[in-house]
Amino acid sequence: MSFILDTGVHKTILFSLSEKDNLGLKNVKKISLQGLGKGKAIDALISQKNKLKIGNLKSNNETIYVILKDQFELSGKMGTTIHGIIGYSLFKDVIAKINYKTKKIIFYNPKNFKSKKCKRCEELPIKFHRNKPYVNVAVQLDTVGNEMTPVKMLIDTGGSDAFWLFEESHEKIKTPIRHYNDILGEGLSGTIYGNRARIPKAKIGKFEIIQPTVSFLDTISTLHARKFETRNGSIGSNVLKRFKVWIDYPNKKLILKKCAALSGGVNTI
């Protein structure tokens, strides 16, 4: 089966299943799930104590959520079959190195991993809320002056945009005058709407992202995400792909190294 590897989820979710798929799920119960989007909670199944194997990584006690109706239609949109999303359960016990240039992910055992000295790297602490990783970022929202606004961002490898910012999560986060309305994606609870614009820059540690595209989400779409009151938005793959990325869940840190081939618009301070 094919999964999207998404640090933005703490559940393993299955969808796009046909009547021919026989997974032998154990201990199944019906539940409701609520996520991003303007719609209501959706029906799902929860199944516990399942076996999961990805390469040499194994889990004998995996909790899996099954979406009964696939409103995402990810397989059609991406041109390849996608059966689900996996996040925390895959990353929680390993150090993951993501190389967007070579399209490879390497998982290291923390007990055997020896980090090399890297002057071009930036190491940042990450904090967890409901098994999701967050990092501190600074953004310049106004073209007048150079004021940087500190924001707490979800590290979201499953998101295709550069940055998401939640309106009203911070008094200074407002959609710029020059913007356009767009559908930003599909969440568990329906379509996610917002406005797209550019801001002067964003700063992640010693790296500056110049004039990144930012999606400003309305308060209705982000109602449930904002239950974590200090979250202001997300960093997606359109930023992360400009770096070699090490996500170290056990030691709670993020390491970035600028990737020369994909680092347009990234400055090192």
Helices and strands as residue ranges (DSSP letters): E 3-5, E 12-14, E 28-33, E 42-54, E 57-67, H 74-78, E 84-86, H 88-91, E 95-99, E 104-108, E 121-125, E 127-129, E 132-140, E 149-155, E 163-166, E 180-187, E 190-198, E 201-204, E 207-210, E 213-217, G 225-227, E 233-235, H 237-240, E 243-248, E 253-258, G 260-262, E 266-268
